[in-house]
Amino acid sequence: MSYESHLVPPDRIADLLARAGLVVSARLVQEPGQAARRTVATFLAAKPE
């Protein structure tokens, strides 16, 4: 497993994952608020079998 952090809009990341042939099975987006100064998104993606 690997983890990377990017300052890219979540929709752009989702598009790049799909273009790479990966299937997004989960997407969590946290909007800015008291805990974070910018939008934070986490994706779970895998190669289709």
C-alpha positions in Angstrom: 0.0 0.0 0.0 1.2 3.5 -0.7 0.0 7.0 0.3 0.5 10.2 -1.5 -0.7 13.8 -0.9 -1.5 16.3 -3.7 -3.0 19.8 -3.8 -5.3 18.9 -6.7 -9.2 19.2 -6.8 -10.9 15.9 -5.9 -12.8 15.8 -9.2 -9.5 16.1 -11.1 -8.0 13.2 -9.1 -11.1 11.0 -9.8 -10.9 11.8 -13.5 -7.2 10.9 -13.6 -7.8 7.6 -11.7 -10.5 6.7 -14.2 -8.4 7.6 -17.2 -5.6 5.4 -15.8 -8.1 2.5 -15.9 -8.6 2.3 -12.1 -12.0 1.7 -10.5 -12.8 4.1 -7.6 -14.7 2.1 -4.9 -14.7 4.8 -2.2 -14.3 8.5 -2.1 -14.4 10.7 1.1 -14.3 14.5 0.7 -14.0 16.8 3.7 -14.7 20.4 3.0 -12.7 23.2 4.7 -13.7 23.9 8.3 -12.2 24.3 11.7 -10.1 21.1 11.4 -8.7 21.8 7.9 -7.9 24.9 5.8 -8.5 23.3 2.5 -10.6 20.5 1.0 -9.2 17.0 1.8 -10.1 14.0 -0.3 -9.3 10.3 0.1 -9.8 7.7 -2.6 -9.8 3.9 -2.7 -9.0 2.7 -6.2 -7.9 -0.5 -7.7 -7.2 -2.1 -11.1 -10.2 -4.1 -12.4 -9.8 -7.8 -12.3 
